[in-house]
Amino acid sequence: MLDSKESDSANPEDKKLPTLDFDGKKYDINSLPDEVKDLLKGLQIADTQIRMHKDTLRLLDLGKNSLGVQLKQKLKNISPVKN
């Protein structure tokens, strides 16, 4: 959906213009209006936040699984109540 690229070449003449690839079309980011650039920044921030929260959820899931393993180990020698 959204992909912006900029070359990191050491030679300034070899540098490619930063481009936006959106809906199968490419745009020169430098020539876009400031309003569009602001929208791009907002999308980049949203993408970063989503990745951060996904990582947090993965860590929470790992922690939960670890707690489950510990609980299972602690309950191994304890007799359950009968119904």
C-alpha positions as CSV (number, residue, x, y, z in Angstrom):
1,M,0.0,0.0,0.0
2,L,2.6,2.6,1.1
3,D,6.2,2.4,0.3
4,S,8.7,5.3,0.2
5,K,12.3,4.7,-0.9
6,E,15.4,6.9,-0.9
7,S,18.8,5.8,-2.1
8,D,21.8,5.9,0.3
9,S,24.4,6.3,-2.4
10,A,27.7,8.1,-1.4
11,N,27.6,10.0,-4.7
12,P,25.0,12.7,-4.7
13,E,24.6,12.5,-8.5
14,D,23.7,8.8,-8.1
15,K,21.0,9.5,-5.5
16,K,17.5,8.6,-6.5
17,L,14.7,10.9,-5.6
18,P,12.6,9.8,-2.7
19,T,9.5,8.2,-4.1
20,L,6.1,7.2,-2.9
21,D,4.7,4.0,-4.3
22,F,0.9,4.1,-3.6
23,D,-1.9,2.2,-5.4
24,G,0.5,1.0,-8.1
25,K,1.7,4.6,-8.9
26,K,4.9,6.3,-8.1
27,Y,5.2,9.9,-6.9
28,D,8.2,12.2,-6.3
29,I,7.9,12.9,-2.5
30,N,9.8,16.2,-2.8
31,S,7.2,17.6,-5.3
32,L,4.1,16.7,-3.2
33,P,2.2,19.4,-1.4
34,D,2.9,19.8,2.3
35,E,-0.6,18.6,3.2
36,V,0.2,15.3,1.4
37,K,3.6,15.0,3.1
38,D,1.9,15.5,6.5
39,L,-0.5,12.7,5.6
40,L,2.5,10.5,4.8
41,K,4.1,11.3,8.1
42,G,0.9,10.4,9.9
43,L,0.8,7.1,8.1
44,Q,4.4,6.4,9.0
45,I,3.7,7.1,12.6
46,A,0.6,4.9,12.6
47,D,2.7,2.1,11.0
48,T,5.4,2.5,13.7
49,Q,2.8,2.4,16.5
50,I,1.2,-0.7,15.1
51,R,4.5,-2.5,14.9
52,M,5.4,-1.4,18.5
53,H,2.0,-2.6,19.8
54,K,2.3,-5.9,17.9
55,D,5.7,-6.5,19.5
56,T,4.2,-5.7,22.9
57,L,1.4,-8.2,22.4
58,R,3.9,-10.9,21.4
59,L,5.9,-10.2,24.6
60,L,2.7,-10.4,26.7
61,D,1.8,-13.6,25.0
62,L,5.2,-15.1,25.7
63,G,4.9,-14.0,29.4
64,K,1.5,-15.5,29.7
65,N,2.7,-18.8,28.3
66,S,5.6,-18.8,30.7
67,L,3.2,-18.2,33.6
68,G,1.1,-21.1,32.4
69,V,4.1,-23.4,32.3
70,Q,5.1,-22.3,35.8
71,L,1.5,-22.8,37.1
72,K,1.4,-26.3,35.6
73,Q,4.7,-27.2,37.2
74,K,3.6,-25.9,40.7
75,L,0.2,-27.7,40.5
76,K,1.8,-31.0,39.4
77,N,2.2,-32.3,43.0
78,I,-1.1,-30.8,44.3
79,S,-4.2,-32.9,44.4
80,P,-7.2,-31.4,42.6
81,V,-10.6,-31.2,44.4
82,K,-13.1,-33.8,43.4
83,N,-16.5,-32.7,42.0
